Every structure is written in C-alpha cells, then in structure tokens.
Amino acid sequence: MEREHPGTVRLDKWLWAARFYKTRSAAQQAIEGGKVKLNGERTKPAKSLQPGDRLHINIRGYEWEIEVLALSDKRGPAVVARTLYSEGEESTQKRALEVEKRRRVNEPASTIKGRPTKRDRRALDDFNDPDA
C-alpha cells in the first residue's frame, strides 16, 4: 500500500524513488557500504528520512551533495524524481569537472580484455604511480 505524501520514508526506498539507484537492493548495498551518508554520518537502509535532511551520495566516483525537499515511496518519472531533492551549485560543478576529467584521460585498463599481460601490467603500474 503506497502513500502519496508519507510523513517519513526509509532511506533506501527514497534513493530508489529519487532514481539514484535502479533497485532498492542496490540502494541498500550502497548504504551499507558507506557510499551514502545522512547528515554527515553513516547510516542504515531503514533509517527514516525527512525533508531538510542532507545526503552525501557517491556512485562510481561521482559525488552528490543534496538536500531532501520532498518524500516519496514510489518511483515515478525522472522529472518528478528531480523535484524530490535540490543539489548545491558546488556539487554540480565538482561532478561536471569529474566528467570532463574522465573524458580527457584515457585509462590504460579500458583497452585490456581479460587478464593483463606483463606489458599491460607495467603500463597500469606506470599510470597509477608515475614517480616509480
């Protein structure tokens, strides 16, 4: 039984409804893995979320600093999901910088298929520690 405007919502359910994760189980694993922080602290998936709470979300190296504006326990269109939170300007700029950085850098591991050869491993080592 889903509600239109609930008083509180589980953190994992809200992250799923706000479209940060494709499944609730993925959201639960991220929370348990420390990738999501509620008001600056690690938390549990069942923690109740309220409007005004601040979330720090790390998904594959991209970081979001958001404030919860509204609650929802059902997943809707992306346009509606975007109204559930607001993101700070600094967070948006940091993420755009990370996207640009990844676009410019060609990581050697992206071309390796399967187990790396000795030559591939040396290229990776040089990339990860250029001073060595």
MIVOKOL-84373 format. One line per field, with one value per atom (N, C-alpha, C, O, CB): residue number from 1; atom name; x, y, z. Coordinates in Angstrom, 3 decimals, m for minus. Glycine has a CB too. Layout:
N
resi: c(NUM ...) $
name: c(CA ...) $
px: c(X ...) $
py: c(Y ...) $
pz: c(Z ...) $
# end
This chain:
132
resi: c(1 1 1 1 1 2 2 2 2 2 3 3 3 3 3 4 4 4 4 4 5 5 5 5 5 6 6 6 6 6 7 7 7 7 7 8 8 8 8 8 9 9 9 9 9 10 10 10 10 10 11 11 11 11 11 12 12 12 12 12 13 13 13 13 13 14 14 14 14 14 15 15 15 15 15 16 16 16 16 16 17 17 17 17 17 18 18 18 18 18 19 19 19 19 19 20 20 20 20 20 21 21 21 21 21 22 22 22 22 22 23 23 23 23 23 24 24 24 24 24 25 25 25 25 25 26 26 26 26 26 27 27 27 27 27 28 28 28 28 28 29 29 29 29 29 30 30 30 30 30 31 31 31 31 31 32 32 32 32 32 33 33 33 33 33 34 34 34 34 34 35 35 35 35 35 36 36 36 36 36 37 37 37 37 37 38 38 38 38 38 39 39 39 39 39 40 40 40 40 40 41 41 41 41 41 42 42 42 42 42 43 43 43 43 43 44 44 44 44 44 45 45 45 45 45 46 46 46 46 46 47 47 47 47 47 48 48 48 48 48 49 49 49 49 49 50 50 50 50 50 51 51 51 51 51 52 52 52 52 52 53 53 53 53 53 54 54 54 54 54 55 55 55 55 55 56 56 56 56 56 57 57 57 57 57 58 58 58 58 58 59 59 59 59 59 60 60 60 60 60 61 61 61 61 61 62 62 62 62 62 63 63 63 63 63 64 64 64 64 64 65 65 65 65 65 66 66 66 66 66 67 67 67 67 67 68 68 68 68 68 69 69 69 69 69 70 70 70 70 70 71 71 71 71 71 72 72 72 72 72 73 73 73 73 73 74 74 74 74 74 75 75 75 75 75 76 76 76 76 76 77 77 77 77 77 78 78 78 78 78 79 79 79 79 79 80 80 80 80 80 81 81 81 81 81 82 82 82 82 82 83 83 83 83 83 84 84 84 84 84 85 85 85 85 85 86 86 86 86 86 87 87 87 87 87 88 88 88 88 88 89 89 89 89 89 90 90 90 90 90 91 91 91 91 91 92 92 92 92 92 93 93 93 93 93 94 94 94 94 94 95 95 95 95 95 96 96 96 96 96 97 97 97 97 97 98 98 98 98 98 99 99 99 99 99 100 100 100 100 100 101 101 101 101 101 102 102 102 102 102 103 103 103 103 103 104 104 104 104 104 105 105 105 105 105 106 106 106 106 106 107 107 107 107 107 108 108 108 108 108 109 109 109 109 109 110 110 110 110 110 111 111 111 111 111 112 112 112 112 112 113 113 113 113 113 114 114 114 114 114 115 115 115 115 115 116 116 116 116 116 117 117 117 117 117 118 118 118 118 118 119 119 119 119 119 120 120 120 120 120 121 121 121 121 121 122 122 122 122 122 123 123 123 123 123 124 124 124 124 124 125 125 125 125 125 126 126 126 126 126 127 127 127 127 127 128 128 128 128 128 129 129 129 129 129 130 130 130 130 130 131 131 131 131 131 132 132 132 132 132) $
name: c(N CA C O CB N CA C O CB N CA C O CB N CA C O CB N CA C O CB N CA C O CB N CA C O CB N CA C O CB N CA C O CB N CA C O CB N CA C O CB N CA C O CB N CA C O CB N CA C O CB N CA C O CB N CA C O CB N CA C O CB N CA C O CB N CA C O CB N CA C O CB N CA C O CB N CA C O CB N CA C O CB N CA C O CB N CA C O CB N CA C O CB N CA C O CB N CA C O CB N CA C O CB N CA C O CB N CA C O CB N CA C O CB N CA C O CB N CA C O CB N CA C O CB N CA C O CB N CA C O CB N CA C O CB N CA C O CB N CA C O CB N CA C O CB N CA C O CB N CA C O CB N CA C O CB N CA C O CB N CA C O CB N CA C O CB N CA C O CB N CA C O CB N CA C O CB N CA C O CB N CA C O CB N CA C O CB N CA C O CB N CA C O CB N CA C O CB N CA C O CB N CA C O CB N CA C O CB N CA C O CB N CA C O CB N CA C O CB N CA C O CB N CA C O CB N CA C O CB N CA C O CB N CA C O CB N CA C O CB N CA C O CB N CA C O CB N CA C O CB N CA C O CB N CA C O CB N CA C O CB N CA C O CB N CA C O CB N CA C O CB N CA C O CB N CA C O CB N CA C O CB N CA C O CB N CA C O CB N CA C O CB N CA C O CB N CA C O CB N CA C O CB N CA C O CB N CA C O CB N CA C O CB N CA C O CB N CA C O CB N CA C O CB N CA C O CB N CA C O CB N CA C O CB N CA C O CB N CA C O CB N CA C O CB N CA C O CB N CA C O CB N CA C O CB N CA C O CB N CA C O CB N CA C O CB N CA C O CB N CA C O CB N CA C O CB N CA C O CB N CA C O CB N CA C O CB N CA C O CB N CA C O CB N CA C O CB N CA C O CB N CA C O CB N CA C O CB N CA C O CB N CA C O CB N CA C O CB N CA C O CB N CA C O CB N CA C O CB N CA C O CB N CA C O CB N CA C O CB N CA C O CB N CA C O CB N CA C O CB N CA C O CB N CA C O CB N CA C O CB N CA C O CB) $
px: c(0.842 0.000 0.886 1.562 m0.958 0.892 1.773 1.000 m0.174 2.409 1.706 1.088 1.550 2.636 1.424 0.733 1.060 2.124 3.154 m0.199 1.911 2.858 3.077 2.414 2.334 3.985 4.213 4.934 5.590 5.020 4.810 5.486 6.975 7.776 4.895 7.349 8.756 8.871 7.909 9.333 10.047 10.296 11.653 12.575 10.246 11.766 13.060 14.053 13.695 12.935 15.291 16.330 16.527 16.621 17.635 16.589 16.803 15.646 15.862 16.999 14.430 13.261 13.253 12.884 11.968 13.662 13.707 14.767 14.521 13.987 15.948 17.007 16.556 16.898 18.277 15.796 15.241 14.195 14.196 14.610 13.311 12.253 12.842 12.297 11.243 13.951 14.589 15.511 16.168 15.376 15.556 16.286 17.800 18.476 15.831 18.337 19.781 20.249 21.372 20.211 19.399 19.718 18.557 17.400 20.012 18.876 17.849 16.983 15.814 18.493 17.549 16.786 16.972 17.941 17.217 16.039 16.171 17.333 18.006 14.875 17.575 18.685 20.027 20.958 18.647 20.136 21.357 21.531 22.646 21.315 20.442 20.490 20.895 21.694 19.127 20.348 20.701 22.184 22.841 19.869 22.720 24.136 25.027 26.066 24.451 24.633 25.416 25.419 26.453 24.859 24.271 24.179 25.033 25.791 22.711 24.911 25.688 27.182 28.001 25.220 27.544 28.939 29.530 30.703 29.082 28.751 29.253 29.266 29.888 30.618 28.591 28.562 27.530 27.536 28.270 26.644 25.612 25.712 25.716 24.179 25.792 25.856 24.682 24.363 27.198 24.048 22.898 23.361 23.809 21.716 23.256 23.694 25.135 25.457 22.759 25.998 27.413 27.828 29.008 27.837 26.900 27.234 26.735 25.753 26.642 27.442 26.975 25.656 25.386 28.020 24.845 23.520 23.120 23.917 22.488 21.889 21.356 20.244 19.644 20.835 19.962 18.939 17.541 16.765 18.868 17.215 15.868 15.709 14.636 15.518 16.731 16.657 15.581 15.480 18.023 14.779 13.712 14.288 15.129 12.669 13.832 14.293 13.205 12.017 14.652 13.609 12.653 13.104 14.294 12.509 12.176 12.569 13.550 13.389 11.322 14.563 15.587 16.855 17.892 15.039 16.796 17.986 18.963 18.558 17.615 20.259 21.297 21.928 22.236 22.368 22.116 22.701 23.974 24.063 21.692 24.948 26.172 26.171 26.259 27.496 26.071 25.951 27.135 27.455 24.612 27.790 28.928 28.567 28.405 30.235 28.444 28.116 29.218 29.356 26.707 29.998 31.087 32.006 32.381 30.514 32.369 33.285 32.622 33.282 34.247 31.352 30.623 29.937 29.302 29.586 30.068 29.517 28.407 28.508 30.617 27.357 26.228 26.135 26.229 24.892 25.953 25.626 24.226 24.044 26.690 23.245 21.862 21.117 21.514 21.115 20.021 19.105 17.755 17.267 18.992 17.167 15.865 14.786 14.662 15.580 14.002 12.920 11.559 10.710 12.905 11.359 10.064 10.302 11.368 9.157 9.303 9.388 8.471 7.393 9.034 8.925 8.107 8.570 9.767 8.192 7.619 7.985 7.623 7.625 7.299 7.308 7.074 7.886 8.100 5.574 8.321 9.194 8.337 7.435 10.124 8.630 7.889 8.829 9.973 7.083 8.360 9.199 10.390 10.350 8.373 11.439 12.649 12.359 12.981 13.708 11.435 11.082 10.520 10.833 10.054 9.695 9.117 10.186 10.228 7.931 11.050 12.105 13.041 13.530 12.901 13.290 14.194 13.635 14.397 14.457 12.329 11.726 11.834 11.482 10.259 12.313 12.422 13.633 13.706 12.491 14.588 15.813 16.353 15.966 16.876 17.251 17.968 19.453 19.899 17.528 20.197 21.647 22.329 21.934 22.137 23.348 24.095 24.912 25.265 25.003 25.205 25.967 27.374 27.894 26.037 27.985 29.349 29.380 30.312 29.878 28.376 28.287 28.146 28.778 27.105 27.329 27.134 28.433 28.772 26.035 29.152 30.413 31.468 32.197 30.935 31.551 32.526 32.248 33.175 32.506 30.983 30.622 30.907 31.383 29.132 30.624 30.919 32.423 32.857 30.352 33.217 34.673 35.160 36.063 35.334 34.566 34.928 34.576 35.341 34.211 33.433 33.027 34.033 34.456 31.597 34.412 35.370 36.733 37.399 35.505 37.142 38.427 38.441 39.426 38.728 37.369 37.287 37.219 37.693 36.068 36.641 36.530 37.904 38.181 35.560 38.762 40.074 41.119 41.994 40.558 41.046 42.062 41.685 40.577 42.220 42.611 42.402 43.090 44.311 42.944 42.312 42.866 43.335 42.593 41.824 44.549 45.074 44.231 44.170 46.483 43.587 42.817 41.587 41.038 42.398 41.139 39.935 40.138 39.170 39.484 41.371 41.637 41.996 42.072 42.751 42.219 42.637 41.416 40.436 43.411 41.481 40.412 40.945 41.976 39.922 40.251 40.692 41.860 42.017 41.080 42.662 43.788 44.904 45.248 44.312 45.473 46.504 47.809 48.174 46.765 48.496 49.809 50.832 50.507 50.174 52.060 53.117 53.287 53.502 54.451 53.190 53.314 52.147 52.342 53.367 50.924 49.745 49.882 49.560 48.464 50.363 50.504 51.512 51.300 50.938 52.589 53.578 52.976 53.231 54.820 52.181 51.514 50.562 50.487 50.740 49.835 48.928 49.710 49.312 48.075 50.814 51.632 52.184 52.202 52.782 52.637 53.142 52.042 52.284 53.735 50.837 49.713 49.342 49.103 48.500 49.294 48.888 49.971 49.648 48.514 51.254 52.343 53.414 54.404 52.939 53.236 54.169 55.565 56.518 53.600 55.712 57.005 57.910 59.114 56.794 57.345 58.133 59.044 59.770 57.216) $
py: c(m1.182 0.000 1.244 1.519 m0.001 1.984 3.132 4.418 4.558 3.171 5.346 6.610 7.724 7.649 6.957 8.742 9.877 10.756 11.018 10.697 11.219 12.090 11.530 11.962 13.571 10.589 9.978 10.937 11.880 8.691 10.693 11.515 11.246 12.177 11.265 9.983 9.596 8.429 7.693 9.218 8.266 7.200 6.587 7.283 7.733 5.286 4.626 5.229 5.572 3.100 5.357 5.948 5.184 5.794 6.001 3.855 3.067 3.209 3.237 1.602 3.299 3.453 4.828 4.953 3.245 5.860 7.209 7.304 7.900 8.245 6.720 6.749 6.064 6.501 6.077 5.001 4.291 5.171 5.284 2.930 5.788 6.633 7.881 8.369 7.045 8.399 9.592 9.240 10.113 10.332 7.956 7.447 7.564 7.725 8.159 7.485 7.403 5.967 5.746 7.899 4.994 3.576 2.904 3.277 2.868 1.899 1.218 0.294 0.082 0.430 m0.261 m1.168 m0.779 m0.111 m2.635 m1.203 m0.944 m1.729 m1.254 m1.298 m2.916 m3.702 m3.033 m3.099 m5.145 m2.400 m1.661 m0.479 m0.189 m1.167 0.194 1.301 0.796 1.434 2.016 m0.344 m0.928 m1.259 m0.967 m2.189 m1.864 m2.226 m0.986 m0.996 m3.048 0.070 1.308 1.930 2.409 2.311 1.924 2.494 1.683 2.247 2.536 0.367 m0.500 m0.411 m0.616 m1.948 m0.105 0.028 1.391 1.628 m0.255 2.292 3.617 4.613 5.669 3.496 4.306 5.216 6.330 7.306 4.435 6.178 7.181 7.604 6.767 6.628 8.917 9.439 10.373 11.202 10.168 10.235 11.057 12.070 11.691 10.178 13.342 14.425 14.217 14.464 14.528 13.761 13.615 12.335 12.167 14.729 11.427 10.197 8.974 9.037 10.219 7.850 6.590 6.224 6.598 5.454 5.497 5.169 3.786 3.081 6.221 3.405 2.111 2.333 3.407 1.296 1.312 1.464 1.789 2.457 0.204 1.333 1.537 2.865 3.139 0.410 3.682 4.976 5.838 5.909 5.704 6.492 7.357 8.663 9.286 7.629 9.061 10.282 11.336 11.020 10.028 12.586 13.679 14.839 14.964 14.134 15.686 16.863 17.720 17.910 17.698 18.230 19.034 18.251 18.851 19.602 16.920 16.101 16.310 16.555 14.600 16.213 16.361 15.000 14.258 17.392 14.682 13.403 13.633 14.550 12.579 12.782 12.744 11.375 10.353 12.989 11.350 10.097 9.969 10.900 10.038 8.802 8.523 7.323 6.210 8.255 7.553 6.485 6.433 7.343 6.714 5.360 5.138 6.343 6.688 4.770 6.982 8.109 9.459 10.486 7.902 9.494 10.753 11.037 10.155 10.702 12.275 12.616 13.651 14.621 13.134 13.422 14.345 14.831 14.033 13.668 16.118 16.723 17.297 18.315 17.843 16.642 17.077 17.315 16.840 16.040 18.068 18.284 17.708 17.946 19.809 16.955 16.333 17.402 18.077 15.156 17.553 18.541 17.902 18.473 19.280 16.718 16.040 14.542 14.030 16.339 13.861 12.422 11.692 12.172 12.062 10.527 9.664 8.242 7.977 10.070 7.327 5.918 5.139 3.908 5.300 5.873 5.189 5.855 7.067 5.186 5.046 5.506 6.037 5.356 4.362 7.260 7.872 8.302 7.853 9.060 9.168 9.664 10.457 10.965 10.537 10.555 11.273 12.743 13.325 11.170 13.335 14.743 14.920 15.899 15.231 13.980 14.040 13.728 14.362 13.053 12.760 12.382 13.559 13.718 11.184 14.374 15.527 16.565 17.359 16.179 16.578 17.551 17.103 17.864 17.775 15.886 15.374 15.929 15.829 13.863 16.513 16.992 18.219 18.515 15.881 18.917 20.012 19.786 19.361 21.401 20.076 19.882 21.231 22.147 19.043 21.353 22.594 22.870 21.948 22.558 24.129 24.529 23.944 23.535 26.048 23.903 23.361 21.878 21.419 23.564 21.138 19.712 19.485 18.587 19.079 20.288 20.178 20.460 19.757 21.143 21.479 21.837 20.743 20.416 23.172 20.177 19.113 17.902 17.291 18.702 17.560 16.405 16.683 15.799 16.048 17.889 18.250 18.219 17.812 19.644 18.642 18.592 17.148 16.837 19.307 16.273 14.845 14.213 13.405 14.089 14.574 14.061 14.503 13.702 14.553 15.774 16.298 15.633 15.324 17.818 15.415 14.770 13.343 12.916 14.769 12.614 11.239 11.194 10.244 10.536 12.202 12.258 12.475 11.942 13.381 13.258 13.584 12.500 12.298 14.871 11.808 10.816 9.468 8.972 10.710 8.889 7.558 6.558 6.406 7.449 5.888 4.936 3.682 3.142 4.576 3.207 2.040 0.781 m0.066 1.775 0.647 m0.564 m0.690 m1.785 m0.580 0.394 0.331 m0.482 m0.991 1.726 m0.609 m1.363 m2.817 m3.605 m0.707 m3.193 m4.558 m5.467 m5.157 m4.596 m6.564 m7.562 m8.791 m9.347 m7.931 m9.208 m10.383 m10.066 m8.939 m11.496 m11.069 m10.921 m10.112 m10.377 m12.312 m9.116 m8.292 m9.063 m9.923 m7.062 m8.741 m9.319 m8.563 m7.581 m9.259 m9.038 m8.376 m6.925 m6.023 m9.151 m6.716 m5.368 m4.486 m3.325 m5.435 m5.049 m4.303 m3.916 m2.794 m5.136 m4.861 m4.615 m3.493 m2.659 m5.900 m3.469 m2.394 m1.041 m0.032 m2.687 m1.027 0.230 0.710 1.908 0.037 m0.212 0.152 0.682 1.673 m1.057 0.031 0.473 1.873 2.713 m0.519 2.126 3.455 4.515 5.645 3.441 4.132 5.063 5.384 6.544 4.482 4.354 4.548 5.212 5.936 3.222 4.987 5.571 6.077 5.384 4.535 7.269 7.750 8.063 8.153 8.989 8.228 8.557 7.339 7.488 9.201 6.141 4.926 4.586 3.593 3.754) $
pz: c(0.000 0.000 0.000 0.992 1.221 m1.079 m1.211 m0.935 m1.278 m2.612 m0.303 0.085 m0.847 m1.422 1.551 m0.992 m1.841 m1.184 m1.805 m2.142 0.048 0.755 2.158 3.100 0.819 2.310 3.613 4.568 4.125 3.453 5.882 6.888 6.916 6.993 8.263 6.854 6.766 5.794 5.576 8.172 5.218 4.254 4.574 5.000 2.779 4.365 4.515 3.536 2.409 4.293 3.964 3.131 1.823 0.758 3.896 1.898 0.684 m0.294 m1.506 1.036 0.212 m0.653 m1.317 m2.484 0.151 m0.573 m1.139 m2.231 m3.279 m0.039 m1.996 m3.007 m4.291 m5.390 m2.472 m4.147 m5.305 m5.999 m7.225 m4.871 m5.224 m5.800 m6.465 m7.455 m4.709 m5.925 m6.491 m7.651 m8.217 m5.413 m8.004 m9.163 m9.067 m10.084 m10.373 m7.858 m7.708 m7.937 m8.391 m6.313 m7.627 m7.824 m8.541 m8.351 m6.465 m9.374 m10.164 m9.323 m9.642 m11.275 m8.243 m7.387 m5.928 m5.567 m7.614 m5.103 m3.669 m3.089 m2.174 m2.933 m3.604 m3.067 m3.401 m2.599 m3.628 m4.556 m4.890 m3.935 m3.503 m6.362 m3.608 m2.655 m1.273 m0.588 m2.585 m0.863 0.436 0.494 1.493 0.706 m0.556 m0.581 m0.532 0.128 m1.833 m1.219 m1.206 0.188 0.654 m2.234 0.850 2.192 3.158 3.948 2.672 3.095 3.984 3.690 4.585 3.853 2.439 2.053 2.356 2.066 0.607 2.931 3.293 2.157 2.275 3.832 1.052 m0.100 0.062 m0.689 m1.369 1.046 1.294 2.755 3.658 0.958 2.975 4.334 4.559 3.706 4.593 5.701 6.073 7.114 8.196 6.621 6.793 7.679 8.150 9.312 8.890 7.238 7.525 8.221 8.530 8.333 8.478 9.192 8.432 7.692 10.603 8.637 8.061 8.708 9.849 8.252 7.980 8.479 7.996 7.377 8.033 8.279 7.855 6.841 6.802 9.069 6.010 4.966 5.502 4.820 4.153 6.695 7.232 7.964 8.502 8.164 7.998 8.685 8.045 6.820 8.647 8.877 8.373 7.863 8.511 9.466 6.714 6.063 6.191 6.119 4.567 6.380 6.498 5.615 5.324 7.975 5.186 4.405 5.206 6.411 4.005 4.516 5.179 5.480 5.764 6.454 5.423 5.646 4.499 3.363 5.780 4.807 3.798 3.535 4.468 4.245 2.265 1.860 1.057 0.240 1.037 1.311 0.505 m0.158 0.522 1.382 m1.493 m2.242 m3.183 m3.923 m3.031 m3.152 m4.021 m4.891 m4.389 m3.189 m6.193 m7.139 m8.191 m9.008 m7.805 m8.158 m9.117 m9.282 m10.403 m10.457 m8.180 m8.228 m8.413 m8.251 m9.311 m8.744 m8.865 m7.536 m6.957 m10.035 m7.052 m5.742 m5.852 m6.603 m4.826 m5.095 m5.000 m3.564 m2.631 m5.453 m3.380 m2.089 m2.263 m2.930 m1.646 m1.663 m1.903 m0.598 0.466 m2.742 m0.711 0.402 m0.002 m1.107 0.775 0.903 0.635 0.737 1.759 1.631 m0.336 m0.354 m0.109 0.576 m1.683 m0.669 m0.553 m0.408 m0.750 m1.790 0.099 0.306 m0.661 m1.012 1.752 m1.079 m1.917 m1.708 m1.596 m3.417 m1.657 m1.525 m2.779 m2.778 m0.307 m3.864 m5.126 m6.227 m6.223 m5.480 m7.152 m8.231 m9.368 m9.856 m8.728 m9.782 m10.869 m11.974 m12.026 m10.368 m12.860 m13.948 m13.405 m12.285 m14.903 m14.205 m13.805 m13.498 m12.609 m14.901 m14.216 m13.990 m12.582 m11.904 m15.048 m12.145 m10.800 m9.760 m8.706 m10.666 m10.048 m9.110 m8.844 m7.725 m9.652 m9.844 m9.686 m8.723 m8.172 m11.040 m8.507 m7.585 m6.127 m5.225 m7.946 m5.882 m4.511 m3.775 m2.550 m4.527 m4.502 m3.865 m4.593 m5.723 m3.835 m3.918 m4.563 m4.360 m3.294 m3.996 m5.394 m5.353 m5.332 m6.054 m6.556 m4.509 m4.413 m5.669 m6.404 m3.208 m5.907 m7.085 m7.065 m8.103 m7.176 m5.896 m5.764 m6.129 m6.790 m4.322 m5.704 m6.012 m7.514 m8.071 m5.271 m8.158 m9.604 m10.349 m11.301 m10.073 m9.920 m10.572 m10.381 m11.317 m10.022 m9.172 m8.920 m9.803 m10.335 m7.440 m9.956 m10.780 m12.261 m12.974 m10.581 m12.722 m14.111 m14.369 m15.447 m14.440 m13.397 m13.515 m13.597 m14.374 m12.327 m12.801 m12.821 m14.167 m14.691 m11.678 m14.720 m16.038 m17.096 m17.930 m16.411 m17.060 m18.033 m17.872 m18.860 m17.885 m16.634 m16.371 m16.911 m17.514 m14.864 m16.703 m17.202 m18.727 m19.349 m16.609 m19.309 m20.765 m21.407 m22.481 m21.186 m20.747 m21.298 m21.062 m21.904 m20.713 m19.944 m19.587 m20.178 m19.974 m18.050 m20.904 m21.451 m20.530 m20.570 m22.916 m19.711 m18.755 m19.485 m20.306 m17.673 m19.207 m19.911 m19.707 m20.598 m19.461 m18.561 m18.275 m19.164 m19.288 m16.821 m19.783 m20.604 m21.880 m22.445 m20.959 m22.336 m23.566 m23.304 m24.246 m24.338 m22.054 m21.729 m21.666 m20.990 m20.386 m22.358 m22.328 m21.593 m21.974 m23.784 m20.552 m19.803 m18.881 m18.412 m20.757 m18.637 m17.726 m18.404 m19.556 m17.276 m17.682 m18.304 m18.516 m17.714 m17.454 m19.599 m19.853 m19.008 m18.341 m21.377 m19.051 m18.292 m18.764 m17.954 m18.433 m20.057 m20.627 m20.174 m19.815 m22.177 m20.194 m19.743 m18.270 m17.877 m19.958 m17.468 m16.037 m15.782 m14.902 m15.311 m16.536 m16.393 m16.780 m16.123 m17.259 m17.844 m18.251 m17.165 m16.892 m19.581 m16.543 m15.451 m14.256 m13.645 m15.031 m13.920 m12.797 m13.055 m12.155 m12.545 m14.290 m14.639 m14.546 m14.120 m16.052 m14.950 m14.894 m13.446 m13.108 m15.636 m12.588 m11.199 m10.356 m9.414 m10.586 m10.669 m9.890 m10.850 m11.080 m8.885 m11.415 m12.435 m11.873 m12.647 m13.097 m10.560 m9.959 m9.806 m9.601 m8.609 m9.902 m9.654 m10.816 m10.762 m9.373) $
# end
